[in-house]
Amino acid sequence: MTHPFLFLQWLEGQLNMHVGNHVTYTWFVMLLLIVLALIAARAVKMVPAGWQNLMEVVVSGIENLIEDTMGHKGKAYFPLLATFALFILVSNLVGLIPGFYPPTASLNTNVALALTVFAMTHIVGVKEHGFAYLKHFMGPIAALAPLIFIIEIIGHLARPLSLSLRLFGNMYGHEIVLMIFMLLVPFLLPVPMMLMGVLVALIQTFVFTLLAMIYIAGALEEAH
């Protein structure tokens, strides 16, 4: 996919940096989130208003979703899961701005996110259960344990592949469709596609974050 103009790509060329659009715009999203957090936390009040009000709605929404999906133990992983949600959401929405590229439209970014979820799932499992975590891969019947083990390993290895390809396919596909409409009919017609893009951004953020919660919650459960 070739954009007619990417602002940070031009800036990257001026600075003789060649790290790739997905890295440059990932840095941009990180900087944007840091600035928004500082603005929201600058004047915290008992009665929220402005940016504080918006951030409290977002944070409480994520916290409630974690509580409903993972239970009380899930609150310990709120920083990780909230970071996933905010980064993916802002990355998706950035792509709707002309001259900007969504980092989540790159498979490299999504694989990094998916592998982080994969690693954290098993780190949490080992931390919570120790060597007993291996029981998650054995199944309830001892005689079928070797077969179940192979199936479970394949299933767990498929998780990062599924997470990364789902997010990449939706965001990359939307970028292509939006670019085609903007090149063919640059006025009015892309507006409905951009509105649909907001919906796609929200849905993909919710799906990725929810699956991450489910995977980690599964590692927290006792094997039966």
C-alpha positions in Angstrom: 0.0 0.0 0.0 1.5 3.3 -1.1 0.2 6.5 0.5 0.5 9.7 -1.6 1.9 11.5 1.4 2.8 10.6 5.0 3.8 13.4 7.2 6.2 11.4 9.5 7.7 9.7 6.5 8.6 13.1 5.1 10.1 14.0 8.5 11.9 10.7 8.7 13.5 11.5 5.3 14.6 14.9 6.5 16.3 13.4 9.5 17.8 10.6 7.5 16.1 7.9 9.6 15.0 4.7 8.0 13.1 2.7 10.6 9.8 2.1 8.8 6.4 3.8 8.9 5.1 1.4 11.5 7.9 2.2 13.9 7.7 6.0 13.4 4.0 6.0 13.9 4.2 3.7 16.9 6.5 6.3 18.5 4.0 9.0 17.6 1.1 7.1 19.2 3.2 6.5 22.3 4.1 10.2 22.5 0.4 11.1 22.0 -0.7 8.8 24.8 1.9 10.2 27.2 0.8 13.8 26.4 -2.9 12.9 26.9 -2.1 11.2 30.2 -0.2 14.2 31.4 -3.0 16.6 30.4 -5.6 14.4 32.1 -3.5 14.1 35.3 -2.4 17.7 35.4 -5.4 19.0 37.4 -7.2 16.0 39.0 -10.4 17.0 40.7 -13.0 15.2 42.9 -15.6 16.2 40.3 -14.0 15.2 36.9 -14.3 17.5 33.9 -12.7 17.7 30.5 -9.9 15.2 29.7 -10.1 13.8 33.2 -13.7 12.9 32.7 -13.0 11.2 29.4 -10.0 9.2 30.8 -12.0 8.1 33.8 -14.8 6.8 31.6 -12.2 4.9 29.5 -10.4 3.5 32.5 -13.5 2.5 34.4 -14.8 0.8 31.3 -11.7 -1.3 30.9 -11.6 -2.1 34.6 -15.3 -3.3 34.5 -14.5 -5.4 31.5 -11.6 -7.0 33.3 -13.7 -7.6 36.4 -16.4 -9.3 34.4 -14.1 -11.4 32.3 -11.2 -12.3 34.6 -12.7 -11.8 38.1 -11.0 -10.2 41.1 -7.5 -11.6 40.2 -7.6 -9.8 36.8 -7.2 -6.4 38.4 -3.5 -7.1 38.9 -3.1 -7.1 35.1 -5.0 -3.9 34.5 -1.9 -1.8 33.5 -1.0 -4.4 30.8 -4.5 -4.8 29.4 -5.3 -1.1 29.5 -2.1 -0.3 27.7 -3.0 -2.8 25.0 -6.5 -1.3 24.7 -5.4 2.4 24.6 -2.4 1.8 22.2 -4.5 -0.3 19.7 -7.4 2.1 19.8 -5.3 5.2 19.2 -3.2 3.4 16.6 -6.4 2.4 14.7 -7.9 5.9 14.9 -4.7 7.6 13.8 -5.1 6.0 10.4 -8.3 8.0 9.8 -6.3 11.2 9.7 -5.0 12.1 6.2 -1.2 11.9 6.1 -1.0 9.4 9.0 -0.5 5.7 9.0 -1.9 3.3 11.6 0.8 1.1 13.2 -1.7 -1.7 13.5 -1.9 -1.9 9.7 1.6 -3.4 9.8 2.0 -7.1 10.6 5.2 -6.4 12.5 3.4 -4.3 15.1 0.6 -6.8 15.5 3.0 -9.7 15.9 4.8 -7.9 18.6 1.6 -7.2 20.5 0.4 -10.8 20.0 3.7 -12.3 21.2 3.6 -10.1 24.2 0.1 -11.6 25.1 1.5 -15.1 24.4 4.5 -14.6 26.6 2.5 -13.0 29.4 -0.1 -15.7 29.4 2.5 -18.4 30.2 4.5 -16.2 32.5 1.3 -15.6 34.5 0.5 -19.3 34.4 3.9 -20.4 35.8 3.9 -17.6 38.4 0.4 -18.6 39.6 0.7 -22.4 39.6 4.4 -23.2 39.3 5.1 -26.6 37.6 1.5 -27.5 38.1 0.7 -25.2 35.2 1.6 -28.1 32.9 -1.7 -29.7 33.9 -3.4 -27.2 31.7 -1.9 -29.0 28.7 -2.7 -32.6 29.9 -6.4 -32.8 29.9 -8.7 -34.6 32.4 -7.9 -38.2 31.3 -4.3 -39.5 31.9 -4.4 -42.0 29.1 -5.1 -39.2 26.5 -2.5 -36.8 28.0 0.1 -37.2 25.2 -2.5 -36.5 22.5 -4.1 -33.6 24.4 -0.7 -32.1 25.1 0.1 -31.9 21.3 -3.3 -30.4 20.6 -3.0 -27.9 23.4 0.5 -26.8 22.2 -0.8 -26.3 18.6 -3.8 -24.4 20.0 -1.6 -22.1 22.1 0.8 -21.5 19.2 -2.1 -20.6 17.0 -3.2 -17.8 19.4 -0.5 -15.2 18.4 -1.1 -16.0 14.8 -4.8 -15.5 15.1 -4.4 -12.3 17.2 -2.0 -10.7 14.8 -3.6 -11.7 11.5 -7.1 -10.6 12.6 -6.0 -7.1 13.6 -3.7 -6.8 10.6 -6.3 -8.0 8.1 -9.0 -5.6 9.3 -6.8 -2.5 9.6 -4.8 -3.1 6.4 -8.0 -3.9 4.5 -9.7 -0.8 5.7 -6.7 1.3 4.8 -6.7 0.0 1.2 -10.5 0.6 0.8 -10.2 4.1 2.2 -7.2 5.0 0.0 -9.1 3.7 -3.1 -12.1 5.9 -2.3 -10.0 8.9 -1.5 -8.2 8.6 -4.8 -11.3 8.0 -6.9 -13.7 10.3 -5.2 -11.8 12.6 -2.8 -14.9 14.5 -1.6 -17.9 13.4 0.5 -17.8 9.6 -0.4 -14.8 8.8 1.9 -16.7 10.3 4.9 -19.0 7.2 5.4 -15.9 5.0 5.1 -14.2 7.0 7.7 -17.2 6.7 10.0 -17.1 3.0 9.5 -13.4 3.1 10.2 -14.2 4.4 13.7 -16.5 1.5 14.3 -13.8 -1.0 13.0 -11.2 0.6 15.2 -13.4 0.2 18.3 -14.4 -3.4 17.5 -10.9 -4.5 16.8 -9.6 -2.9 20.0 -12.4 -4.7 21.9 -11.7 -8.1 20.3 -8.0 -8.0 20.8 -8.2 -6.8 24.4 -11.0 -9.3 25.3 -9.1 -12.2 23.9 -6.0 -11.2 25.8 -8.1 -11.1 29.0 -9.5 -14.6 28.2 -6.1 -16.1 27.6 -4.6 -14.7 30.8 -7.7 -15.6 32.7 -7.3 -19.2 31.4 -3.8 -19.3 32.8 -5.0 -18.1 36.2 -7.6 -20.9 36.5 -6.8 -24.2 38.3 -6.4 -27.1 35.9 -9.1 -29.8 36.3 
